[in-house]
Amino acid sequence: MKSAWLLLLLCAAPLRAQDEGDGTANFPGLISTGGYVLYYNSEGPLAYVPEGRPPKERTEMGEITARTCQYGVSIPLEAAFRPAMASGGAGDGSYKKTLQTLKHTYPQLEGIYDVKVDMRLLSVLGVFQRLCTIVTARGWRLPNAPSDFGG
């Protein structure tokens, strides 16, 4: 009997430890769906590795930011406490798309560093969801590149 309790405790400790973390773990930020999924075409961030150190001869662009989002809709199929749902999700909130948005917004941008990523979820009664990836970073450009932003 004691060995059964010991085995149970040994198995339970790793399960508890998996829930804890330091907040640096990467997870796919995909919009959640439930019930009967009718349509799902969504991309989310997984990991981003910067290009390396910026060159010493550069012009700082200051703090830059971009946001991309995924959207989801869940429609209850019955009137119940936990109804069956028909749902779908679409959008591109991946790092690739967010960085393309940065480059489009700041055409002189050559690179970024000091990158911070936020995930923001908006849910309205569980029927509508929006999950956005927001990248905030310090940008740089080459010294001889023209400037349209005054920096």
N, C-alpha and C positions, 0 to 999 in steps of 0.2 A: 504494500500500500504506500509506503514511504517513497519507493522508487517511482511510482506513478505520479505522485505530487511533485517530486523532483523533476521528472521529465516534463510535466506540465509547466512548471516554472521556467525551465530552460527554454522551452518553446515560446513562452509568452514574452520573455525579455526582448528578443529581437523584434517581435511584432510591435512592441511599445516603442522601441528605439527607432523604428522606421518612420514613425509619426513626427519625431523631433528632428529639427534641422537648424542650420545656421542661417537659412534664408538665401543661400547662394546656389542652391540646386537649380538646374535648368529643367523646365517642364514644357511640353508642347502646349502653347496657349491657344487651344482650339475652342471655338464656340460649342457649348454643350447642347445636345438635343435629347429628346426623350420620346418614348412611345414609338409610334410607327413613323419612321423617318422616310419622308417622301422625296426629299432632295437634299443633298449635302455636297457642296463644292467650296471648301474653305481651307485656307492655309494660315498657319500661325507660326510664331517664332519658336525656335528651339535653342539655338546658340549663335552667338556672334563673336568672332575673333577679329580684332582690329589688325590693320596692315602692318603695324609695327610703330617705331618711333617716328615722329615727324622730323623733317630735316631742320637743321639749325637756321638756315636762311629761309624764312617763311614769313608771311604776313598773317597775323591772327585775324580771324573773322568774328571772334567772340562766341557767345552761346548761340547755338542753332537748334532747331527742333522740328520734328515732323511726326505726323500721326497717320496711321492707316487702321482700318476697322474691318471687322467681320460682323455679319448680322444674322440673327436667327428669329424664327417665328414658331411658336407652339400653339396649336389650336385644340382646345378640349373637344372630345367627341361625344361626351356625355356629361350630365350634371351629377357629379359625385364628389366625395371628399378627395379621392385620388383618381381622377378620371383618366381614361385612355386618351392619349394625345396623338395628333398628327403634327409632325414638325419638319423643319428644314433649316438649312444654314448655308450662307454663301458669303464670300468676301475674301480678301487677301490682306491679312494683318501680319504677314511674315516680315522678317528683317530685310529680306531682299527688296520687297516692295517699299518698305519704309525708307531704306537707304536710297532707292530710286527717287522717291519723293523728295528727300533731302537734296539730291543732285539736281532735280528739276527746279526746286525752289531757289537754290543757290548755285547757279551755273559755274561760278569760278571755283567752287569747292574742290580741293585736291585730296583732302583727307580729314579724318576726325580722330579725336582722342578724348579721354575723360568721359567715356560714354556711360549714360545712365538710361535704363529702360524701365518704363512703367507700363503695367497692364491695368486698364480701367474697364470695369464691367458695369453697364447700365442695364437693369432689368425692370420692365414695367409689368407687374402682376404675373410674372413668369410667362407672359404671352409674347412679348417682344424683348429681345436681348441685343445689345451692342457690346462687343469686346474690342477695345482699341489697344494697339501697341503704340506707345509714345516714346520716341528716342530723342533724348536731349544730350548734346555733346558740345565740345569746343571744336570749332572748325578752323582750318588753315588753308591758305592758297599760296601760290608762288608769288614772290615779290613783284614781278613785272606783269602780273595779270591785271586787267582792268577791273575796277570796282564799281558795282551798281548799287551797293548798299551803304556807301559812305564810310567803310571801315578800312 
